[in-house]
Amino acid sequence: MNQLLFFHLPNCPHCQLAIRLLKTLKGGNTDYEKIPVRMIDESSEQALAESYDYWYVPCFFFNGEKLHEGHAEEEDVKRVLDKVLSA
């Protein structure tokens, strides 16, 4: 399975919420646990971040497709994980 790319910034409250939701959802679902997630701090991996088309963090990409960008609630993160599983 390809990696889910998760672009974030360390001091972004929206990113911190998305990280907590991702951990909670993955911890409660064995299928979600199998999804490899690459956490990309865009401030320290600028070249990689600039090679993707997005404006806001948190931002999720899978197989080159943007799955979600900007503030994320539990339903949004769940939708991202479900999309990865269905790929």
N, C-alpha and C positions, 0 to 999 in steps of 0.2 A: 504494500500500500504506500502511495506517495505521502509526503508530509503535508500537513496543514500548516501554512505559513501564517504566523500571527505577529503583525507589526504593532509595536507599542512604544510608549515613552515611559521611563521609570516614574516620573512625577505626575503623570496624567491620572486624575481620579477616575475617568471613564475607563481607562486601561486597567486600573487596579480592580474596578468592579468586574470587568470582563474576565480578568485572570481568576478572581474568586469564583465566578459563575462557571468558568471552564473547569476548574478543579472540582467543584461540587458536582457538576453533571458527570464528569468522567469518573468520579469516585462512586457514583451511585448507579452506574450502568457499565456492565462488563464489555459491551460492544463499543461504547465510547472510549473505554480505557485502552483499547487496541489502536486507536488513532494516534499516529505519531504527530506531535505538534512541535514545530520549530519556532521558538520565541525569538523574535528579532527586535532588538532595541535599535530603533532607527537612528538614535543619536550616536551610537557606536558602530553601526553598520550602514553608514550613509550611502555608500555606492550601491549596495544591494537595494536599499529603500528607494533610491532614485530610479532604479530600473523597473519599478512597478508604478502603475498609474493609479494613484490615490492622493487624497488631500488630507483626510482626517484619520486619526487613530482612536480607538483600536480598529484594525483592519485585518480581515481574513482573506487569504487566497488559497485556492486548491487547484492544482493542474493548470495554473495560469489564469484562472477565472476568479474575479473578485466576488466573494460570497457575502461580505458585509463590510460596511465602512461607517465609522462614527460610533456614537453612544450605543451601547448594546445592553438590552435587558435579557433576562433568562430565556425568553422565547426566541430571541435573535440568535443567541449562542447555540441553543438547542437546534434551531433550523440549520445553522452552519454544520453542526456535527451530523445531523441527519442527512444533509446533502452529501457530505463526505462518504458516509456509509452506503449511500445509494449509488455512488459512482463506480 
